[in-house]
């Protein structure tokens, strides 16, 4: 009998499952589930950067997609030997003593504070600032030093602190908190003991200030100074963490029946999507893997000997084993990448949405046709027109900080800006400026790694943007002045999760060997055009000037508060 593994990838809008033949890496079947409550933007308030998700979206998606790939492939469910789950992060959620999400408990089923606090939620800016101030000045260990030296409002402790200060009911009912990747893994297990459960090294190290040398999570003393609840919470969390090639447990009888699988199927320790995607793209030393979707995550691995005790400033953490066991995983990223273009699309779509689709001018059938046509061609047409604009033509200059800045030097209070507009600035000109901005933001990340002594020889792009937009990828190659390969798989994070599952199931000796066989091939390569590299380098100086101005403006606003 052949053996198979499943990778489950929870993204911002949907969950995707991929069923992989463990012998040759063939993707036997994929299935996708779009979150219905999230699509309605329930529990969200974009005006205050509040983005929450109901765990039922994730539970329903798990059942639908795993059953979907098994049924589509026609295989015997007993042949599935392992499952691994990757998710966005940091996306924590409050749970009961039994590990039940608080959002599933009576009295909390419609409470946004009981929902999963999605990675892009920035309601905890003040709490992040408080953590940074305390870490710098309390006189003890600076627990942010392996997080790039700056703790972000996108991360575990800041979000929990914000929620428990805002909502006394949630504070009193929340026995513990779990990252999304840990929660979904825990839910599948037969033996459910929250204290003994194997938490993700990837999640804990990059977002919760876990580090082995100081005994795991930040000390109770440090957390008490933020809020006494946090000191108590630490006792109910964990000290040890585990890499994703390890077994968290076996699939429960209940879930085996629901999914058509066997209780012999092992569940690997959970992981974050970007780190999993890097494994799916066959990451190697000195290779930057860019996971490009609504935001970006940038992943590099390095040997323990190379990094040693050196801390890389302004990134999203460096964690032993977060990507490849026994190697240091380094993470950076942009809070908005595809989201920048999605924002511009929404702005330009306002007349359609409010004057056409919300009127009786045309029939419902015509509205649906027009919506479908717009969705299909909007970005494509803008890209075509932007590409026609001569590189030497005067362009607007834009910043990519539409959702704050993740790296380098996290600052979620920063806002985007556009300068150099004129009467000749049309939609394609602004669109091209936004493309340039997201590429310049990428270049700043590469520059920071190299300034800190982390060598980058090549770049791999994965995700929807990488595969669907040659214009963006060519611009990025020109701005970075580096060749960029694009992974062929649509499901690189899910594929990476399947690789972890294969190792946990004992089908391969380690992640490196498994990725050689099961990892994605490459479908395209973009080489920098030397005649354009110099022009983009000059434009980037304008980007930096605008960025410096925006940072000064943000600092003035904060000082007035």
DALIN-V48549 format. One line per field, one symbol per residue. phi: phi as a letter, one per 40 degrees, with the letter a starting at -180 (. if undefined). psi: psi as a letter, one per 20 degrees, with the letter a starting at -180 (. if undefined). burial: + if it has 9 or more other ideal C-beta (glycine too) atoms within 8 Angstrom, else -. Layout:
# DALIN-V48549
phi = ???
psi = ???
burial = ???
This chain:
# DALIN-V48549
phi = .cbbbbbbbcccbabbbbbbcccbgcccababbcccccdcfcgbaccbfcbbbcccdccccdccccdccccccgccdccccabbbbacacbcacbcccgcddcccdgbcbcdccccccdccbcbdcccccccccdcbcgbdcccccbggbcbccbdccccdcccccbcccdccccabbcdccdccdcccccbbccccccccdccccbbgcaccbghcdccdcccccaddccccdcbbabcbbccccccibcccccdcccgbbccccbcdcaccccccccccgdbdgbcbbcbacbbbbbbbacccccfccbccgbbhbbcgcbbdgbccbbbibcabccccccccccccdcccbbbcbabcbccccccccccccccbdccccccccccccccccbcbbbcccbgbcacgdacccbcabbgcacccbdcccdccccdcccccccccddcdcccgccbbabbbbhdcccbbdccccccccccfacbcbccccbdcccccccdcccccgcbcacdcccccccccbbaabbccdcbdcccccccccdcccccccccccccccccc
psi = pqqqqpppooaghrppqpppoihijpohqqqqppohhhhikqjqnhhjkooqqpihghghhggggghghgghhjrphiioiqpqpqrrqpmqqqrahijpphijppijijohiirpoqhjpkikghhghggggghhiiibpniihjkjippqiirfhgggggghhhnhggghiogaqqqghgghgghiqgonohhiqoqpggggghijkpphhkkdrqqhgghhhgphhhgghhhjdqgqrqrjiqphaqpqhghgghikaqiipqpqqrrqgggghhghjlqrqjpppooochaqpppqqqqhhggcjpppqjakqppojhfppjqpppparphpehhghhghghghiggghhhfhkrjhrrhghgggggggghhifhggggghhhipphiqpqqpqqjlhkapgqqnpniiqrrqprkqriiorghggghhhggghhhhghhggggghhjjopohrppprrgghhinhgghggghgghlqqpqpphpilgghgghhgghhghijiqhrhgghhhgirqaqiqppqpohiiggghhghhhhggghggghhgghhggghh.
burial = --++++++++++-+++++++++--+-+++++++-+-++----++----++++++++++++++++++++++-++-+-+-++++++++++++++++++--+-+++++--++-+-+++++++++++++-++-+++-++-------++-+++++++++++++++++++--+-+++-++-+++++++++++++++-+-+--+++++++++++++++--+-++++--+++-++--++-++--++--++++++++++++--++--+++++-+++++++++++++++++++---++++++++++++++++-+--+---++++++++++++++--+++++++++++++++++++---+--++--++---------+--++--+---++--++-++--+-----++++++++++++++++++-+++++-+-------+++++++++++++++++++++++-+-+-+-++++++-+++-+-++++++++++-++++++-+-+++++++++++++++-++-++-+++-++++-+---+-++--++-+++-++-++--++-+++--+-------
